[in-house]
């Protein structure tokens, strides 16, 4: 039996061992500002969310709550199971709190949030918050105090206004291009662009404005969410964000974003065959 096959079997065994002590133990990434569950045994910080910390509804043993989520309609049940297993494995490297991983500004990204650590500095978190606002507005609003919700909406509105200029970024797959559509020119990343195209983009007014919007989002986070310039979250903000992260509506958006990344990876595999 090859080592790769053996490793696969070990991982599957760990993920499907659903006894009282079954499942797997996710890594403790307490370094670099990752905020984990306060419980030593990894008990979810917000157990009031239905099914949190229990095997999900896909017939697998999952350290991630999968109950109440909305799956991409194109995914059949076996594909959902495969994606869920993949998310359990990938997510275990990002922190112990799963969907509610929350990381401070140690890397100058404002803050990172969720299973795959989307963040403001790369422009990957704002689109998820905007989708939550547009699709599940009442729920989104209910998770924050009135003043905090107003502040958050203001940041998103400023970002959204400037993001109208992100079409220039999207031409080379910029950081806020969340569509992950296959590229007609066959290039895999912006690093494949001719130097002249990269220089022209960097000098483009709309591009500069778009990156400025991302920087403004980071500045908002540092000025608003912390007690000490990016290290320690204000307790109320922290609690609100963690509740958002574990809510099924936001978990559904995290799964949707993960599926798009997965499809992009498949495109890369196909192109590199």
Secondary structure, 3 states (H helix, E strand, C coil): CCHHHHHHHHHHHHHHCCCCCCCCCCCCCCHHHEECCCCCCCCCCCCCCCCCCCCCCCCCCCCCCCCCCCCCCCCCHHHHHHHHHHHHHHHCCCCCCHHHCEECCCCCCCCEECCCCEECCCCCCHHHHHHHHHHCHHHHHHCCCHHHHHHHHHHHHHHHHHHHHCHHHHCCCCCCCCCCCCCCCCCCCHHHCCHHHHHHHHHCHHHHHHHHHHHHHHHHHHHHCECCCCCCECHHHHHHHHHHHHCHHHHHHHHHHHHHHHHHHHHHHHHCC
